[in-house]
Amino acid sequence: MEGAIAVLEAARCNVWIDAYETRRPALVDEFLKVRSMQVLPLPKLDDLFDTASTPPFAYTKTFGEVGQEPFCMLHTSGTTGRPKPISWTHALIGTMDAVRLLPPAEGDGGLAPWTSLWHKGDSLYSSFPMSHVRDAVHHDTSVRTESLITC
């Protein structure tokens, strides 16, 4: 629990989001007893993707304005001390997405970039957690299905 609290404090995270109808991990219950956080429910996935009943959200910032702002917060494993937060910026995610724009290169064996199946307007979903750097790198820009930390 000490490591979890250290990451939350270092990242200045004060909001915990619980997934719909999922039992909150015991660790979260424990650190909420000693660290005050706003706890919000995450709507069901069907509700999030329901474009008919979801009002539009006017996002007016440009990529230049948010490039260095956090897209998500991850953390190290803590094997060399307390876990430390790692901020992934919108610019980093944009760079990962831009991989699909790279032309074929000599020696690639015809292997297409891992984002080559992404198209404008696609919705991407992965059930793998993004709470640890290894998981996030392995599973692209995943959405965590159990609980999310937002800052």
N, C-alpha and C positions, 0 to 999 in steps of 0.2 A: 504494500500500500504506500510505503514511503516514496518509492519511485514514481508511482502514478501521481501523487500529490506534487512531487518535485516538477514533473513535466507540466502539469496544469498551471502551477504557479509561474514557472519560467516562461510559459507561452501566454500568460495572462488570460487564460480561458476561464470564463465564468458562466458558461451555458453548457448544459448536458442535454442531448436530444435522445430520447428513448424511442426505439422503433415500435410501431403499432403491434399490440398483442404479443410482444416478446418479453420474456422474463429478463429483467435487468440483471447483469452479472453481479455476483456477491461483492466483488471488489468495489464496484460503483456504490453500492449501498454503504459499504464501510467508509469510503472517503467522503461521501456526502454527510456522514455523521460528524466529521471533523472539519470539513471545508464547505462553506456555503456556496451553492451554485444555483442558478435558475435552471429548472428541469422542464423541458418542453416535450410534448408528444410529437413524434413524426407521423404524419398521416399515412394511411395505407398507400401502397404503391399505385393501386388502381386510381385512387383519388388524385395522386400527384400527376398521373399521366392523363387524367380526364380533362381534355381541352375544352369540352362543352361547358362544364360547370366551374372551371377555374378562371377567375378574372385575369386579364393580361397584367403583367408586371412591367411597368415602364423602366427599363434599365438604361439610363442616359449617359453613363460613363463610357469613355472611349478606352480602347486597349492601352493606349499611351498613359491614360490616367490610372489604370489598375494594374499595369504590367508588373510593378514591384510589390503589389499588395498580396497577402496570402490567398491562395486558392484553397489550400488545406494545410493542416498541421499534422505531421507525422512524428515519430520519436525513434531514438536509437534503442537498442535492446537493453542497455544498462550493464553489459558484460564487463565494462572497464570502469564502472562507477555508476552513479545515478543516471537513469535515462535522461536524454536531452531532447528538447523539441527541435524539429526541423521544419522550417516553413517552405512549402512549395508555392512559388508565385505563379500568377497567371502567365507571366512570360515563359517560365519553365514549361508549363503545360502547353502553351502555344508552340514552343520549340518541339515538344514531343509530337504534337499534331502535325507540324510542318514536315515531319519525316516522310509523310505520304506524298509530298510534292517533289521529293528528290528523284532525279532520273536514274535509270538503271546504271550500275557501275560495273566495270570490268572485274570479274572474279566473284560476282554475287551469285553465280549459278542460276540466274533467273528467278531468284527468290525475291518476291515483292515485299515492300515495307509492311510491317505489321499493321499499319493503319490504312492499307490500300483499299480495304472494304468499307471504310467510312465515307459517307457522302454528306453533303450539305443538308442540314436539317435532321440528320439521324439522331435518335436517342440511344445512348449506350448504357448498358446495365451489366454489372458484374456483382455476384453475391460474395466475392472474396473481400475480406477486411482490408482497409487501407490504413490501419492504425500503425503499421510498422513499415519502415522503408522497404524492406525486402518484399513484403506482400504488395506494396503499391507499385514498385518497379515491375514486378512479375505480372501484375494484373492490370496494368494501364491505369486509367483514371476511374477506379472502382467506386461504387457507392457501398458503404458499409451497411449491412442489413440488421445488425444487432443494436449498436449505439454509435453515435457520432459525437465528436468533440468539435464545437465551433467556437471561434474566438471573436 
